Amino acid sequence: MDLGSLRADPHYSRRLRLETLVRLRWLAVGGQAVTVAVVRLVFGFPMMLGPCLVLVGVLALANILLSVFFRPTLRLHPAATSALLALDLIQLSALLFITGGLANPFSVLICVPVTISFASQPIRQSLFLITIALVSVTVLAFSPFALPWYPDHPFIMDKIMRLGIWCAIVSTMGFAAFYAYRVSLEATQLADALAATELVLQRQKHLSQLDGLAAAAAHELGTPLATISVVAKEMERELGNDPHFGEDVLLLRSQSERCRDILRRLTTLSAEEEAHMRRLPLSSLIEEVLAPHRHPGITIRVVDKSGRTGEPVGVRNAGIIYGLGNLIENAVDYARSEVTITVEHTSDTVKLVIEDDGPGYAPDILSRIGEPYVTHRQREDSAGGLGLGLFIAKTLLERSGAKITFSNRNNRQSGAQIAVTWRRDVMDALN
């Protein structure tokens, strides 16, 4: 499934609201203003008060302009977001530069815009921002301005300590950026995959409801068609022998009767075939799932260990049909010649085991099978893959109450094995 069809803009989920950034910036303005006031007025440390207030005022003015000219619910394009974060980074760096550089204990705050960017923006914009941050930290290491401190005890930082702080900030920035990016990426992929799952399930449910829609349409059309039929009979009685209109009236009546017959069949479709269409024994469910995946070059063998006596019978479930179908499709894609499906049911459990004679799962992938976008499985050619489709199948089956385990057969080279197990009472209600 192409996730691009789910959203017109592939980066829409990474767009931040303007209001979010504005609030964060007001927090920064307040924090900077309070810090400057405490350092100068409370502690009485000498500092460049005028330039500090100008830099804080620039950030506040930019916030005011954004609030006035743009609506707060606006979702910013990644380029615009990166530009605003870059402005914040430069403003903070300038304020730190004139207040001691890396000797300023607040210099670690340079990591904040970078972390926000990696958590919410595409990697291209984030790399651009971290480059600016690295340049800014390096420039701060050479700041000629002294840290605001007691006049009679000037604060002097050793070069080794300055280098250590530079290394600490850079490593913190890199770690925080990588962590935020990975967490955000996994959350985005999971959200996209779940959206695709819901789309597939909704589509399957719509298909299963077509008979009900047809019956409803037939019921609604029945009344006006009956009226047309009555009028046609009256016209036939009056004009049946008319040389000009008699044949037309007869044709009108015959076609109205034909329409009524068609609608009658549609009306009875749901009632007559509901039991057959909506309730399936386990053997019929397996056959329905297998039918679309029979391949001329691959033998699909069904081994029924328990027989059909006392097999589960339940309501058709679109999620189970799609999920099992996807697992079998993967097995057929990777099999060399045969896929075996073993079915077993007891009074407590229902179990399906799908096995193929392909190359099996790679050891490094086996522990991550079922996660979205895990798209590698060892094989002799490169066709097919495991990824979003398998995640959707696993999610739908687990929603039905199934437990799924992925493994390789006894010999790792002899193929993959997927076991799907339900409690009997759950399967009786859902399958």
Residue pairs with C-beta under 8 A, 6 or more apart in sequence:
1 196
1 199
1 200
1 388
1 389
1 392
3 192
3 195
3 196
3 388
4 10
6 192
6 195
6 196
6 199
7 13
9 15
11 78
11 122
12 75
13 188
13 191
13 192
14 78
14 120
14 121
14 122
14 184
14 188
15 75
15 76
15 77
15 78
15 81
16 75
16 76
16 81
16 120
16 121
17 72
17 73
17 74
17 75
17 76
18 66
18 70
18 71
18 72
18 73
18 74
18 75
18 76
19 72
19 73
21 66
21 76
21 81
21 84
21 85
22 63
22 66
22 67
22 72
24 116
25 59
25 62
25 63
25 88
26 60
26 63
28 59
28 88
28 92
29 56
29 59
29 60
29 63
32 55
32 56
32 59
32 95
33 56
35 106
36 47
36 49
36 52
36 53
36 56
39 45
39 47
39 148
40 47
40 49
40 148
43 148
45 148
45 149
45 150
46 148
46 151
47 99
47 148
48 98
48 99
48 145
51 98
52 95
52 98
52 99
55 91
55 94
55 95
56 95
58 91
59 88
59 91
62 87
66 84
76 84
78 121
78 122
78 125
79 125
81 117
81 120
81 121
81 125
82 117
82 121
82 125
82 126
82 128
82 129
85 113
85 116
85 117
85 129
86 113
86 128
86 129
86 132
88 113
89 110
89 113
89 114
89 129
89 132
89 133
89 136
90 132
90 136
92 109
92 110
92 113
93 110
93 136
93 139
93 140
96 104
96 106
96 107
96 110
96 140
96 143
97 139
97 140
97 143
97 145
98 143
98 145
99 145
99 147
99 148
100 143
100 145
100 146
100 147
100 148
100 155
101 107
101 140
101 141
101 142
101 143
101 145
102 137
102 140
102 141
102 143
102 157
102 162
102 165
102 166
102 169
103 143
103 146
103 147
103 155
103 157
103 162
103 165
104 147
107 137
107 140
107 165
107 169
108 168
108 169
108 172
110 133
110 136
110 137
110 140
110 169
110 173
111 133
111 169
111 172
111 173
111 176
113 129
113 133
114 126
114 129
114 130
114 133
114 173
114 176
114 177
115 173
115 176
115 177
115 180
117 125
117 126
117 129
117 130
117 177
118 126
118 130
118 176
118 177
118 178
118 180
118 181
118 184
119 180
119 181
119 183
119 184
120 184
121 129
123 181
126 177
126 181
130 173
130 174
130 177
133 173
134 170
134 173
137 166
137 169
137 170
137 173
138 166
141 162
141 163
141 166
146 154
146 155
147 155
147 157
149 155
189 372
189 373
190 372
192 372
193 372
193 373
193 388
193 391
193 392
193 395
194 395
196 388
196 392
197 391
197 392
197 395
197 396
200 322
200 392
200 396
201 318
201 319
201 322
201 396
204 318
204 319
204 321
204 322
205 318
207 318
208 277
208 316
208 318
211 269
211 270
211 273
211 274
211 277
212 270
214 266
214 269
214 270
215 266
215 267
215 269
215 270
215 271
217 266
218 263
218 264
218 266
218 267
219 267
221 263
222 260
222 263
222 267
225 256
225 259
225 260
225 263
226 260
228 256
229 253
229 256
229 257
229 260
232 249
232 252
232 253
232 256
233 253
235 249
235 252
235 253
236 249
236 250
236 253
239 245
239 246
239 249
240 246
240 249
240 250
242 249
277 316
278 315
278 316
279 313
279 314
279 315
279 316
280 288
280 313
280 314
280 315
280 316
280 431
281 308
281 311
281 312
281 313
282 311
282 312
282 313
282 343
282 345
282 350
282 427
282 431
283 304
283 308
283 311
283 343
285 316
285 320
285 321
285 324
285 431
286 302
286 324
286 341
286 343
286 352
288 321
289 321
289 324
289 325
289 328
290 300
290 302
290 328
290 341
292 325
293 300
293 325
293 328
293 329
293 332
294 300
295 332
297 337
298 332
298 335
298 337
298 338
298 339
299 337
299 338
299 339
300 328
300 332
300 338
300 339
300 341
301 338
301 339
301 340
301 341
302 341
302 343
303 340
303 341
303 342
303 343
304 343
304 344
305 342
305 343
305 344
306 343
306 344
306 345
306 346
310 345
311 345
312 345
312 350
312 424
312 427
312 428
312 431
313 428
313 431
314 427
314 428
314 429
314 430
314 431
315 429
315 430
315 431
316 431
317 400
317 430
317 431
319 396
319 397
319 399
319 400
320 396
320 397
320 400
320 402
320 430
320 431
322 392
322 393
322 396
323 392
323 393
323 394
323 396
323 397
323 400
323 402
324 352
324 393
324 397
324 420
325 393
326 389
326 390
326 392
326 393
327 354
327 390
327 393
327 418
327 420
328 339
328 341
328 354
329 389
330 384
330 386
330 389
330 390
331 339
331 354
331 355
331 356
331 358
331 416
331 418
332 339
332 356
333 383
333 384
334 356
334 358
334 359
334 377
334 379
334 384
334 415
334 416
335 356
335 357
335 358
335 415
336 356
336 357
336 358
337 357
338 356
338 357
339 354
339 355
339 356
339 357
340 353
340 354
340 355
340 356
341 352
341 353
341 354
341 355
342 351
342 352
342 353
342 355
343 351
343 352
344 350
344 351
344 353
345 351
345 424
345 427
346 424
347 424
348 423
348 424
349 421
349 422
349 423
349 424
350 421
350 422
350 423
350 424
350 427
350 431
351 419
351 420
351 421
351 422
352 419
352 420
352 421
353 417
353 418
353 419
353 420
354 417
354 418
354 419
354 420
355 409
355 415
355 416
355 417
355 418
356 415
356 416
357 414
357 415
358 379
358 415
358 416
359 377
359 378
359 379
359 380
359 413
359 415
360 378
360 408
360 409
360 412
360 413
360 414
360 415
360 416
361 369
361 377
361 378
361 406
361 407
361 408
361 416
362 376
362 377
362 378
363 412
365 374
365 376
365 377
365 378
365 386
366 406
366 407
366 408
368 374
369 386
369 390
369 406
370 390
370 391
370 394
370 404
370 406
371 391
372 387
372 388
372 391
373 387
373 388
373 391
374 386
374 387
374 390
374 391
375 385
375 386
375 387
376 385
376 386
377 384
377 385
377 386
377 416
394 404
397 404
397 420
398 404
400 422
400 426
400 430
400 431
401 422
401 423
401 426
401 427
401 430
402 420
402 421
402 422
403 420
403 421
403 422
404 418
404 419
404 420
404 421
405 418
405 419
406 416
406 417
406 418
407 416
407 417
407 418
407 419
408 414
408 415
408 416
408 417
409 415
409 416
409 417
422 430
422 431
